[in-house]
């Protein structure tokens, strides 16, 4: 019983932390799902899916997975063609997990791998969005996209094994350092983000 209590508390703390971080972001353009609270929805829904899957509540798991896929498709309307390819691939992986749950044949390692891939694909998309804003000298929007990229990375680490977790955390802290930088020229910011993109590409290439 105590194990379940700790599991519930851990899940609650994680969800609250994601909500708290999302609440800190400035909604520079509420019409862009990559720059408002819509970007936090996949993280929350995927966390709910894993929680209900562990409790063997298939109907609730399927509901939240369907909502996760729906929320990712909303974000997908706001990203570039290169990012869309990986996000489309992530959706295919999630649909496969949906079928596993529906058939009562879910493999936990499949779920973790699919969820990590999806969240890292969203991280990559947010980084490319951030780079685009940095290149056009719009630092506020660039920083918001960077913060959402950070959030997706933090969520992805919940489903990762070494060495992926180490690389995700490394990129997370690199992004954090850039966000905290106050007086860096836009061209240098764009260069650093391009470096993060290369690191994420290597992480999700397989």
N, C-alpha and C positions, 0 to 999 in steps of 0.2 A: 504493500500500500504506500509506504513512504517513497518508493521509487517513482510511483505515478505522480505523487504530489510534487516531487522535485521536477518531473517532466513537465507538468502543467505550469509550474512557476517559471521554469526556464523558457517555455514557449511564450508565456505572458510577457516576461521581461523583454524577450526579443521583439515581439510585436509592438510593445510600447516604445522601445528604442527606435524602431523604424518610423513609427508615427511621430515621435518627437523630432527626429532628424528631418522628416518631411515637412513638419510644421515650421522649421527654421528657414525654409527656403523662401526667397522672394518670388512671388508669382509675377514675373516680368511680362508675361503674355499668356493670360488664361486660355487663349484660343489655341495654344500650341501644347498638345498633350505631353511633349517631351520636357516642357518647362513649367508644369504645374503638378498638382498632387496626383493626377492620373498616372504619372510615372511611378508612384509608390504602390499602386494597386497590385501589379503582378507579384511583388515581394510578399505582400500580405496574404494574397489568395494561395500562393504556393506553400507558404508556411502552414496555412490552415489545412491544405490537402494532406500534407505529411502528418499533421496531428491527427486528423480523422482517420487516415489510413492505418496509423498505429493502433487506433482504437477499433479498427475493423468496422468502421461506419462508412460503407461504400457509397451510399446515396449522398451523404454530405461531402465526401471526398470528390465525387464526380461533379457535384454542384460547384464547388470552389475551383476545381480544375477548369471547368467550362468558363467560369468568370475570369480566371487567370488568362486563358487563351483569348477571351474577348478583350480584356484590357491590353494585352500585348498587341493585338491587331489595331487598337486605337492609337497606340504609340507609333505603330508602323506607318501610319499615314503621315508622320512628321519626320521621317528619316530619309537618308539618301539611298541610292540604288545598291551601293556596295554593302551597306548595313542590312538592307532588306533581305538580301540573299541568306545571311546568317540567321536573321530573325525568322524567316520562312522555315529554315531548317529546324530551328528551335521549336516552332509550332508543330512540325511533323513529329518530333520526339515526344512532345507533350501529348499529342493525340494518341501515340502508341501507349503511353502510360494510362491514358483514359481507357483504352481497350483492355489493358491488363487488369485494371481495377474492376471494370465491368464484367470481366470473365472470372474474377476472383483468382487471378494468377499473378498478382503483383510481386515483382522482385524488388526488394528495397534498394539494391545497388543500381537498378535501372532508373528508379525514381530519382535517386541522388544525382546520377550522371545527367539525366535530362534536365533537372531543375538547375543544376550548376551551369550547364551549357546555355540554357535560356537566359539566365541572369547575366552571364558573361557576354552573351550576344547583345543584351540591352546596354551593358556597360560600354561595349565597343560603339554602339550606335550613339550613345550620349557623348562619348569622347569626340566622335566625328562632328556632331552638332556643335560641341564646344569649340572645336578647332575652326569651324566655319565662322562662328561669331567672333572669335579672336582675330581671325584674318580680316574681318570687316570692321575691326576696332569697336566692338560692342562688348566690353568686358563684363558688364552686369549679366547679360544673357549667357556668356561663356562660363561665368562662375556658377550660375544656377545649374547648367548642364553638367559641369564638373561635380557638383555636389550630388546630383542624382546618380552619376556614374559611381561615385563613392558608395552610395547607398546600395546599389545593385551588387557591387563587389563584396560589401559586408554581408549581404544576404547570401551570395554565392558561397561564401566560406562556410556557411552552415551545412552545406552539402558536399564539401570537398574533402579529399584525402591528400596527404603529402604526395608529390611536391607541389601540386596545384595550389594548395592553401598558402604555402610560403610565397609563391609568386603573386597570388592575389593580394596578400597582405603587403608585399613589397610595393606593388603598384598603388595600393590604397594610400600608403604613407607618402609616396611620391606625389600623388594628387593632392593630398592634404597640405604638403609643403608648398605646392603651387598656389593653392587657394589662399593660404596665409600670407603669401607674398603681396606686398602692397604697391610696389612701384616698378614692376617689370614691364618693359615695352611689349606691346601687343605681338610684335613679330617674334620675340623670344618666348612668349607664352604659347604661341602657335607651334613653335619648334618643339617645346617640351611636350605639348599634347600629342604631336606627331610621334614622339618617342613612346609615349604611353600606348598609342594605337598600335605601334609595332610590337610592343610587349604583349598586348591583348591578342593580336593576330596570332602570335606564336602559341599563346595559351589555348586558343579554341580552334586551332587549325585542324586538329584531328576530329 
